Amino acid sequence: MSDSDRDSQIEKIAFLIVDDKTSLDEQNPQKLQKYYDFVKTNFKITGEPAKELVNEAFLYLKLKNTDSMDPLQDGDKFGAGFS
């Protein structure tokens, strides 16, 4: 899969997350299941790759909604362990 295809998938999931008004810090597996099912149905991706794609969509929205942030300085806020 190309980067542009993956980016497009992430944007579609992100749109659904925003449309549902889901918290960007959502951890409830039952609520997240909707997005895993969306990935399975629309992109034919299951298991861990589906979870990674959904997580990337949440991360994308978090990064998109920040004003000015240096990911190297503030990466720990997003679960990114930069050293």
Contacts in CASP RR format, 6 or more apart in sequence:
PFRMAT RR
TARGET T0000
AUTHOR 0000-0000-0000
METHOD contacts of the structure
MODEL  1
MSDSDRDSQIEKIAFLIVDDKTSLDEQNPQKLQKYYDFVKTNFKITGEPA
KELVNEAFLYLKLKNTDSMDPLQDGDKFGAGFS
6 53 0 8 1.000
9 39 0 8 1.000
9 43 0 8 1.000
9 53 0 8 1.000
10 53 0 8 1.000
10 56 0 8 1.000
10 57 0 8 1.000
10 60 0 8 1.000
11 57 0 8 1.000
11 60 0 8 1.000
12 42 0 8 1.000
13 35 0 8 1.000
13 38 0 8 1.000
13 39 0 8 1.000
13 53 0 8 1.000
13 54 0 8 1.000
13 57 0 8 1.000
14 57 0 8 1.000
14 58 0 8 1.000
14 60 0 8 1.000
14 61 0 8 1.000
14 64 0 8 1.000
16 35 0 8 1.000
16 38 0 8 1.000
17 24 0 8 1.000
17 35 0 8 1.000
17 57 0 8 1.000
17 58 0 8 1.000
17 61 0 8 1.000
18 61 0 8 1.000
20 34 0 8 1.000
22 31 0 8 1.000
24 58 0 8 1.000
24 61 0 8 1.000
24 62 0 8 1.000
24 65 0 8 1.000
26 32 0 8 1.000
26 58 0 8 1.000
32 54 0 8 1.000
35 54 0 8 1.000
35 57 0 8 1.000
36 47 0 8 1.000
36 50 0 8 1.000
36 51 0 8 1.000
36 54 0 8 1.000
39 45 0 8 1.000
39 46 0 8 1.000
39 50 0 8 1.000
39 53 0 8 1.000
39 54 0 8 1.000
40 46 0 8 1.000
40 50 0 8 1.000
43 50 0 8 1.000
43 53 0 8 1.000
45 53 0 8 1.000
59 78 0 8 1.000
62 77 0 8 1.000
62 78 0 8 1.000
63 69 0 8 1.000
63 71 0 8 1.000
63 78 0 8 1.000
71 78 0 8 1.000
71 80 0 8 1.000
71 82 0 8 1.000
72 82 0 8 1.000
75 81 0 8 1.000
75 82 0 8 1.000
76 82 0 8 1.000
END
